[in-house]
């Protein structure tokens, strides 16, 4: 297992953004819905219901309410969950080119969900940030 990185300069130089193939969605299900058979990448329980991140095809098949259609970019650097500044740096870089982002920080990597139509522009902005940090 790789050791996590917390130094911002090293994180930016090493982030290696990778675009996943396909369309992903944030979808909503009521608390009482049986979504366990669904292949969700992430779930979050809120007062209004369960928010799931899954493939668009899974959401359609399950007849979920789609909230947001997204492209999924993973930063391949093993970022420390206590690292300071990485999210601010990449969200600023994306914001400067007019791209919104939704972030899921997992145990090993940061996962960025951007509007599906902005996938290539987001990838280019993240790679430019990485090059500028080298």
C-alpha positions as CSV (number, residue, x, y, z in Angstrom):
1,X,0.0,0.0,0.0
2,X,1.3,3.5,-0.9
3,X,1.8,6.0,1.9
4,X,-0.6,8.9,1.8
5,X,0.7,12.3,0.8
6,X,-0.1,15.5,2.7
7,X,2.3,18.1,1.2
8,X,0.2,20.3,-1.1
9,X,3.0,20.9,-3.7
10,X,3.6,17.1,-3.9
11,X,-0.1,16.4,-4.1
12,X,-0.5,18.8,-7.0
13,X,2.5,17.5,-8.9
14,X,1.4,13.9,-8.4
15,X,-2.4,14.1,-8.8
16,X,-2.6,12.3,-12.2
17,X,-6.3,13.0,-13.0
18,X,-8.0,10.0,-14.7
19,X,-11.4,10.2,-16.4
20,X,-13.6,7.1,-16.0
21,X,-15.6,6.0,-19.0
22,X,-19.3,6.4,-18.9
23,X,-21.9,8.7,-17.4
24,X,-22.5,8.8,-13.7
25,X,-25.3,10.4,-11.7
26,X,-26.2,11.7,-8.4
27,X,-29.7,10.1,-7.8
28,X,-32.2,10.2,-5.0
29,X,-34.2,7.4,-3.4
30,X,-36.6,7.5,-0.4
31,X,-35.3,6.1,2.9
32,X,-37.6,3.1,2.6
33,X,-36.4,2.2,-0.9
34,X,-34.5,-1.1,-1.3
35,X,-31.4,0.2,-3.2
36,X,-29.0,-2.5,-1.9
37,X,-29.1,-4.4,-5.2
38,X,-27.9,-1.3,-6.9
39,X,-24.2,-1.0,-7.7
40,X,-23.7,2.4,-6.0
41,X,-20.2,3.9,-5.8
42,X,-21.2,6.1,-2.8
43,X,-24.3,6.8,-0.7
44,X,-25.2,9.4,1.8
45,X,-28.3,9.5,4.1
46,X,-29.9,12.9,4.3
47,X,-33.2,14.0,5.9
48,X,-34.8,14.1,2.4
49,X,-33.7,10.6,1.4
50,X,-30.7,8.6,0.2
51,X,-28.4,10.2,-2.3
52,X,-26.6,7.7,-4.4
53,X,-23.7,8.0,-6.9
54,X,-24.1,5.3,-9.6
55,X,-23.9,4.8,-13.3
56,X,-26.6,6.4,-15.3
57,X,-27.7,3.0,-16.6
58,X,-28.1,1.6,-13.1
59,X,-30.2,4.7,-12.1
60,X,-32.4,4.4,-15.1
61,X,-32.9,0.7,-14.5
62,X,-33.8,1.3,-10.8
63,X,-36.1,4.3,-11.8
64,X,-34.3,6.6,-9.5
65,X,-34.7,10.4,-9.7
66,X,-31.6,11.8,-11.3
67,X,-30.3,15.0,-9.7
68,X,-27.0,15.5,-11.6
69,X,-25.4,13.8,-14.7
70,X,-21.6,13.7,-14.3
71,X,-18.3,12.7,-15.5
72,X,-16.1,11.0,-12.9
73,X,-12.4,12.0,-12.5
74,X,-10.2,10.3,-10.0
75,X,-7.0,11.9,-8.7
76,X,-4.6,8.9,-8.6
77,X,-2.4,10.4,-5.9
78,X,-2.9,8.7,-2.5
79,X,-4.0,11.9,-0.7
80,X,-4.0,12.1,3.1
81,X,-7.5,12.9,4.4
82,X,-5.9,15.6,6.6
83,X,-4.0,17.3,3.8
84,X,-4.8,21.0,3.5
85,X,-5.4,22.8,0.2
86,X,-5.8,20.2,-2.5
87,X,-9.6,20.5,-2.8
88,X,-9.3,24.3,-2.8
89,X,-6.6,24.2,-5.5
90,X,-8.4,22.0,-7.9
91,X,-11.8,23.5,-7.3
92,X,-10.3,26.9,-8.0
93,X,-8.7,25.7,-11.2
94,X,-12.0,24.3,-12.4
95,X,-13.9,27.4,-11.3
96,X,-11.6,29.6,-13.3
97,X,-12.8,27.8,-16.4
98,X,-16.4,27.8,-15.4
99,X,-16.7,24.2,-14.3
100,X,-18.5,23.2,-11.1
101,X,-17.3,20.2,-9.2
102,X,-18.6,17.8,-6.5
103,X,-16.0,16.0,-4.5
104,X,-15.9,12.7,-2.7
105,X,-12.8,12.2,-0.6
106,X,-12.3,8.5,0.0
107,X,-9.6,6.7,2.0
108,X,-7.1,6.7,-0.8
109,X,-8.1,9.2,-3.5
110,X,-10.2,12.2,-4.3
111,X,-13.0,11.7,-6.8
112,X,-14.3,14.7,-8.7
113,X,-17.7,14.7,-10.4
114,X,-18.2,17.4,-13.0
115,X,-21.0,18.1,-15.5
116,X,-20.8,15.4,-18.1
117,X,-20.5,17.9,-21.0
118,X,-17.4,19.5,-19.3
119,X,-15.4,16.3,-18.9
120,X,-12.6,17.0,-21.3
121,X,-12.3,20.7,-20.3
122,X,-12.1,19.6,-16.6
123,X,-9.5,17.0,-17.4
124,X,-7.5,19.7,-19.3
125,X,-7.7,22.2,-16.4
126,X,-6.6,19.6,-13.9
127,X,-3.7,18.5,-16.1
128,X,-2.7,22.2,-16.5
129,X,-2.7,22.6,-12.7
130,X,-0.5,19.6,-12.4
131,X,2.0,20.9,-15.0
132,X,2.1,24.3,-13.4
133,X,2.9,22.7,-10.0
134,X,5.8,20.6,-11.4
